[in-house]
Amino acid sequence: MPTICMFRGIKIFMNWDEHNPPHFHATYGGQEAAILINELEVLTGSIPNKQLKMLLGWAALHQDELLENWTLAEQMKELFEINPLR
């Protein structure tokens, strides 16, 4: 599972053998959530509300890059890192 970003204790990654719909995974403090890229909503799991709000804000800023990485993952190609939230 390639890590594509880390900030404020949140680790964001995608898998190469993923299924649709396009999504990414995030972990924080031992909890994990899968986030839909197009809808910017939680698909499965959960992380604390404060971190989820930061994560969704970050994802909104980088939605196009997340979709590009999703396409690369589908093609089993190397993913690129995305800038963290500052």
N, C-alpha and C positions, 0 to 999 in steps of 0.2 A: 504494500500500500504506500505509494509515493506521497510524501508530505509536500504540499504545495505552499503552505504558509503557516507561520506560528506567530502569535502575539498575545500578550497578557494572559499567558497560561493556556490559551486555546490552540490546539493543534488541528490543522485542516488537511485532509487528504482525500484522494480518489483511488479507486481500485481499477485495475486493467480489465478485470473480468466482470464488470458491472452489468446491470440490467437497466432497462428503461423504467421510468422516466429519468431524465438527466438529473443527477444529484451529486452531492459531496458529503463527506462525513466530517464531523468535528468532535473532539474530545476535550473535556475539561474536568479536572478533579475526579477522574475515574468514571465519569458519565459520558455517554456517547449519543449523538443525534445525527440523523441523515436529513439533509436539507435539500428541498427541490430547488433547482437553479432557476427555472422560469417563473415559478410562483413565489419564491422566497418564503416558503413555509416548511415546517417540520414534517418530514415524511414518517420517520420512526424515531423512537428514543426521546431523550430530553437532556438538557443541560440547564443550569440555573438561569433564571429569568434575566438577570443583569448581563451575563455573558451572552445569552441568546440574542438580546437586543443589539449588543456590540457586533456579534457575528452577522446578524441579518443586515445591519448597516454596512458592514464591510462587504458582504456579498452583493448588495445593491450597487455599490461603487465598482465592483469588479465582475459584474454579471457576464459581460462579453468574454472576458478572459476565462471565466469558469466554463463557459460553453465551448471555448476553443480547447481547453484542456479535456473536456468531456469527449470531444471529437478525436483528439489524440489518443485518449485512453481506449476508445472503441477500436482504434487502428493498432493498438498495442505499441504505440510510440511513446517516446520519452515525454513526460510532462514538464512544464516550466513552472518556476516559482512565481507566485503573485505577491506583490508588495503588501506588507502588513498594515494594520490600522495604526495610525500615528497618534 
